[in-house]
Amino acid sequence: MKRPGMVPLCLIVCASVVACGGRALAAQQPFPIPKVTIGVDTAEKPEEVSGALKLLLVLTVLAVAPAILILMTSFTRIVVVLSFVRNALATQQMPPNQVLVGLALFLTFYVMAPVWTQVNETALQPYLAGEISQEEAVELGAKPVRDFMLRQTREKDLALFLGIGGLPKPETPADLPTYVIVPAFCLSELKTAFQIGFLIFVPFLVIDMVVASTLMSMGMLMLPPMMISLPFKILLFVLVDGWNLITRSLLLSFR
C-alpha cells in the first residue's frame, strides 16, 4: 500500500530533474534570438542617391503597370469587343469575366509579340550587354510601342489633344510627345471597339425583332421574347463559329 504523499513527492522530483536537464541543455546550446531593425539613413554618396531614385522609379512603374498594359496595348479593343459579344448574346455572365479577361490577355500577348520582340532586340538586350546607356535604351524601347500606337490612332484624336494643349503641329510623327499619343490611342481604340460592337449587335437584334413580332402576331404578349430568342441566338452563333470569326476579325483589325 502506497503511503500518502509519495505520489506528489515523486512528481515534484521528476519535474525538478526535467527542469534541471532543460536548463543544462539550454546552457550548452543557446538559442539565438534575431534582432530586426528598420531605419532610414542619410545618403552620403551620389551613387546611393541614384540607387534610391532608381528603386523609386521601378516601384512607380510596377504600380502603373496595369494602366500601361490596358492603355498602351491592344487590350482595350479586345476586351470591349468581347464584352459586346456577351451582351449581344444576352447570356448574363456566360462566359465569366475571368474567361473574357484571360482570353483578352492572351490575344493581347499575341498581337503585341512582334512589338515586344523588337523592344527586346533593339533596347533590352543591348542595354543588358552594356552596349548602350539607360537613356538610349528607353528611347529605343519606346519607339516600337509608339509606332504601334500611331498606326492605330486617328489624326482627329491626335489633333484634339494637340489643340487643347496648345502644342504646335508636329512635322514628323517623332515630334509627337508620348503623353499625347497614349490618350489619343485610347480614344481611337474605344471608337473602333464600339464600331465592331455595333456590327456584332445587328444580327442578334434582327433575331429579337423577328421573335417579338412572331409572338405578338400569335397573341402571346405575356411570354418574354428574350426567353424564346436566346436559344436561337446561341444556335446562330455556334453554327457560324462565332468565336472564330470574332477572334479573326479582331486580329486582322490591328494590321
C-alpha positions, 0 to 999 in steps of 0.5 A: 500500500502506497503511503500518502504523499509519495505520489506528489513527492515523486512528481515534484522530483521528476519535474525538478530533474526535467527542469534541471536537464532543460536548463543544462541543455539550454546552457550548452546550446543557446538559442539565438534570438534575431534582432530586426531593425528598420531605419532610414539613413542619410545618403552620403554618396551620389551613387546611393542617391541614384540607387534610391531614385532608381528603386523609386522609379521601378516601384512607380512603374510596377504600380502603373503597370496595369494602366500601361498594359490596358492603355498602351496595348491592344487590350482595350479593343479586345476586351470591349469587343468581347464584352459586346459579344456577351451582351449581344448574346444576352447570356448574363455572365456566360462566359465569366469575366475571368474567361473574357479577361484571360482570353483578352490577355492572351490575344493581347500577348499575341498581337503585341509579340512582334512589338515586344520582340523588337523592344527586346532586340533593339533596347533590352538586350543591348542595354543588358550587354552594356552596349548602350546607356539607360537613356538610349535604351528607353528611347529605343524601347519606346519607339516600337510601342509608339509606332504601334500606337500611331498606326492605330490612332486617328489624326482627329484624336491626335489633333484634339489633344494637340489643340487643347494643349496648345502644342504646335503641329508636329512635322514628323510623327517623332515630334509627337510627345508620348503623353499625347499619343497614349490618350489619343490611342485610347480614344481611337481604340474605344471608337473602333471597339464600339464600331465592331460592337455595333456590327456584332449587335445587328444580327442578334437584334434582327433575331429579337425583332423577328421573335417579338413580332412572331409572338405578338402576331400569335397573341402571346404578349405575356411570354418574354421574347428574350426567353424564346430568342436566346436559344436561337441566338446561341444556335446562330452563333455556334453554327457560324463559329462565332468565336472564330470569326470574332477572334479573326476579325479582331486580329486582322483589325490591328494590321 
